[in-house]
Amino acid sequence: MNTGSQNTLGTVLKIVAALAGLAGIGLALIALAAPVGVWLGLWDFRQGFSMLRSAQPYVMWITIGCAVATVLLLGLGKRAHLHNSGTLIKIAGAATIAAAIAWYIPNSYLPGSGAAIPPIHDISTDTVNPPAFVDVLPLRGTTSNPTVYGTGNAQMTPEVHAQRQREAYPDVVTQVFSEPADQVFARALAAVNTLGWDLVAQVPAEGRIEATDTTFWFRFKDDVVIRITESPEGTLLDARSTSRVGVSDVGKNAARLRAFFAAL
């Protein structure tokens, strides 16, 4: 390759690296700004989601473009005799990672592929007689979703809500233990602490534990109530997790209860 061709290729590769850096890092900044603005009180979660939605049509293409730019720089940087090829490769590589982060943030809310998520946000192991919130109610204020099971979506009845839950999460059911209630209570309390939830109340006499879990990106506060009772079949543990805001929880409350059962 002659000197002129090398210079032309070098210029093109520099432009490619610059474009990849601007696109990838800029996209990541938008994705990170969406939840950070919520943390700082600059806007509410709806505006944050709107920002993510506006960027989503471009995320895949920008990520692929940045990855291609990195490969081109790796393959052609030496051929163009670029003295700063290492720096350009780092820029394109960082842009690829940044764009991937912009893809990951909104997708981290979603369940596994193929899962059908109903538009509900209140999940209980007992859909007939769900555990009731008591001490957590003052913390929810007056603008949170209602805590009467099955009333969070005006488009469906409590019966339809329960049916949708059973169809989507058939494994979220009452847990039965052979140990006495006080031991199960202690285990449940330990699981709450292990999961890092904020303990709101523990009432051994009633077999009731209440806690709040705060999601990472948008700092949503979801409330959990655990009810432990004795029966002829053994000690029964029912748990309920509900979101304070929003209609659909994209599977988060069911995932939270599964994590709790695993921690038990």
C-alpha positions in Angstrom: 0.0 0.0 0.0 1.5 3.4 -1.0 1.7 6.4 1.3 -1.3 8.1 -0.2 -3.5 5.1 0.3 -2.2 4.7 3.8 -3.0 8.3 4.6 -6.5 8.0 3.2 -7.2 4.7 5.1 -5.8 6.3 8.2 -8.1 9.3 7.9 -11.1 7.0 7.3 -10.3 4.9 10.3 -10.0 8.0 12.5 -13.4 9.2 11.3 -14.9 5.7 12.0 -13.4 5.7 15.5 -14.7 9.2 16.2 -18.2 8.4 15.0 -18.3 5.1 17.0 -17.2 7.0 20.1 -19.8 9.7 19.7 -22.6 7.3 18.9 -21.8 4.6 21.5 -20.9 6.8 24.4 -23.6 9.3 23.6 -26.2 6.6 23.6 -25.0 5.2 26.9 -25.1 8.7 28.5 -28.8 9.0 27.5 -29.5 5.5 28.9 -27.7 6.4 32.2 -29.3 9.9 32.4 -32.8 8.4 32.4 -32.5 6.7 35.8 -30.0 9.2 37.2 -32.5 12.0 36.6 -35.1 10.1 38.6 -32.6 9.6 41.4 -31.9 13.3 41.5 -35.5 14.3 41.3 -35.1 16.0 38.0 -38.0 14.1 36.4 -40.3 11.2 37.3 -40.0 7.6 36.1 -42.3 8.2 33.2 -39.9 10.7 31.7 -37.1 8.3 32.3 -38.8 5.5 30.4 -39.7 7.9 27.6 -36.0 8.7 27.2 -35.1 5.0 27.0 -37.9 4.4 24.5 -36.6 7.2 22.3 -33.2 5.6 22.1 -34.2 2.0 21.7 -34.7 2.0 17.9 -31.1 2.8 17.5 -29.4 0.8 20.2 -28.9 -2.5 18.3 -27.6 -0.8 15.1 -25.2 1.5 17.0 -23.9 -1.4 19.1 -23.3 -3.5 15.9 -21.7 -0.4 14.2 -19.4 0.2 17.1 -18.4 -3.5 17.1 -17.7 -3.5 13.4 -15.6 -0.3 13.8 -13.6 -2.0 16.5 -12.9 -5.0 14.2 -12.0 -2.7 11.3 -9.5 -0.8 13.5 -8.0 -4.1 14.7 -7.6 -5.4 11.2 -6.6 -2.3 9.3 -4.9 -0.1 11.9 -1.5 -1.6 11.4 -2.0 -1.7 7.7 -2.5 2.0 7.7 0.5 2.5 9.9 -1.4 4.5 12.4 0.7 5.5 15.4 -2.3 5.9 17.5 -4.2 2.8 16.4 -4.2 1.5 20.0 -6.0 4.6 21.2 -8.5 4.4 18.3 -9.2 0.7 19.1 -9.8 1.6 22.8 -12.2 4.4 21.8 -14.2 2.1 19.5 -14.1 -0.7 22.1 -15.3 1.6 24.8 -18.1 2.8 22.5 -19.2 -0.8 21.9 -19.3 -1.5 25.6 -21.2 1.8 26.2 -23.8 1.0 23.6 -24.2 -2.5 25.0 -24.9 -0.8 28.4 -27.5 1.3 26.8 -29.1 -1.9 25.5 -28.8 -3.7 28.8 -30.4 -1.1 31.1 -34.0 -1.3 29.7 -33.7 -5.0 28.9 -32.7 -5.7 32.5 -36.4 -5.1 33.5 -37.7 -7.7 31.1 -38.2 -11.5 31.7 -36.6 -14.2 29.7 -37.4 -14.4 26.0 -40.7 -16.0 25.3 -42.2 -15.3 28.7 -45.8 -13.9 28.7 -46.1 -11.1 31.2 -49.6 -10.0 32.2 -50.4 -6.3 32.9 -50.4 -6.8 36.7 -48.2 -5.6 39.5 -49.6 -7.4 42.6 -48.5 -11.0 43.1 -49.6 -13.2 46.0 -49.1 -16.9 46.8 -52.7 -16.8 48.2 -55.0 -15.2 45.6 -58.2 -16.0 47.6 -57.1 -14.5 50.9 -53.9 -12.5 50.2 -51.7 -11.4 53.1 -52.7 -7.9 54.1 -50.4 -4.9 54.4 -50.5 -3.1 57.7 -47.4 -1.2 58.8 -46.3 -0.4 55.3 -49.5 1.5 54.4 -48.4 4.9 55.8 -45.2 4.6 53.7 -47.1 4.2 50.5 -48.9 7.6 50.8 -52.0 8.5 48.9 -50.7 8.3 45.4 -49.6 4.7 45.3 -51.4 1.8 43.7 -54.3 0.4 45.8 -53.4 -2.5 48.1 -56.7 -4.4 47.6 -55.6 -7.4 45.6 -56.7 -7.4 42.0 -57.8 -3.7 41.9 -54.6 -2.2 40.4 -55.9 -2.4 36.8 -59.2 -0.9 36.0 -59.4 -3.1 32.8 -59.8 -6.4 34.8 -61.6 -7.8 37.8 -59.8 -9.4 40.8 -60.8 -12.8 39.5 -59.2 -12.2 36.1 -56.2 -10.7 37.9 -55.8 -13.9 39.9 -56.3 -16.1 36.8 -53.6 -14.1 34.9 -51.2 -14.5 37.8 -51.8 -18.3 38.0 -51.2 -18.7 34.3 -48.1 -16.6 34.2 -46.5 -17.7 37.5 -47.9 -21.2 38.4 -44.9 -21.8 40.7 -45.7 -18.8 43.0 -47.8 -20.7 45.6 -48.0 -21.2 49.3 -44.9 -22.7 50.8 -45.3 -25.5 53.3 -42.7 -26.4 56.0 -42.4 -29.1 58.5 -40.7 -26.9 61.1 -42.8 -25.0 63.7 -43.9 -21.5 62.9 -41.3 -19.7 65.1 -38.5 -21.4 63.2 -40.0 -20.5 59.8 -40.5 -17.0 61.0 -36.8 -16.7 61.9 -35.8 -18.2 58.5 -38.1 -15.7 56.7 -36.7 -12.8 58.6 -33.1 -14.0 57.8 -34.1 -14.2 54.1 -35.4 -10.7 54.1 -32.1 -9.5 55.6 -30.1 -11.6 53.1 -32.0 -10.0 50.1 -31.3 -6.5 51.4 -34.9 -5.5 51.8 -35.7 -2.7 54.2 -37.5 -4.3 57.2 -40.7 -2.4 58.0 -42.3 -4.6 60.6 -41.9 -8.0 62.3 -44.8 -9.2 64.4 -44.1 -12.8 65.6 -47.4 -13.1 67.4 -49.2 -12.5 64.1 -46.7 -14.3 62.0 -46.3 -11.2 59.9 -43.3 -9.6 58.3 -43.4 -6.5 56.1 -40.6 -5.0 54.1 -39.8 -2.7 51.1 -37.4 -3.5 48.2 -36.0 -0.7 46.1 -35.2 -1.5 42.5 -31.7 -0.5 41.3 -32.1 1.6 38.1 -35.3 3.6 38.7 -35.5 3.3 42.5 -39.0 1.9 42.4 -40.2 0.9 45.9 -42.1 -2.4 46.0 -43.6 -3.7 49.2 -43.7 -7.2 50.5 -45.8 -8.8 53.3 -45.2 -12.3 54.6 -47.7 -14.3 56.6 -46.8 -17.4 58.5 -49.5 -19.7 60.0 -49.8 -23.2 61.4 -52.1 -25.8 59.9 -52.7 -29.6 60.1 -50.5 -29.8 56.9 -47.6 -28.0 58.5 -46.5 -24.4 58.7 -47.8 -22.3 55.8 -45.9 -19.3 54.5 -47.7 -16.9 52.1 -46.0 -13.9 50.6 -47.2 -11.0 48.6 -45.2 -8.4 46.6 -46.8 -5.3 45.0 -45.5 -2.3 43.2 -46.3 1.2 44.4 -46.5 2.7 40.9 -47.2 1.4 37.4 -49.6 -1.1 35.9 -47.3 -3.9 34.7 -44.3 -4.9 36.8 -42.7 -6.9 33.8 -42.4 -9.9 36.1 -40.4 -8.2 38.9 -42.7 -9.1 41.8 -42.9 -12.7 40.9 -39.1 -12.8 40.5 -38.8 -11.2 43.9 -40.9 -13.9 45.6 -39.0 -16.6 43.8 -35.7 -15.1 45.1 -37.2 -15.0 48.6 -38.3 -18.7 48.4 -34.8 -19.6 47.2 -33.2 -17.6 50.1 -35.4 -19.6 52.6 
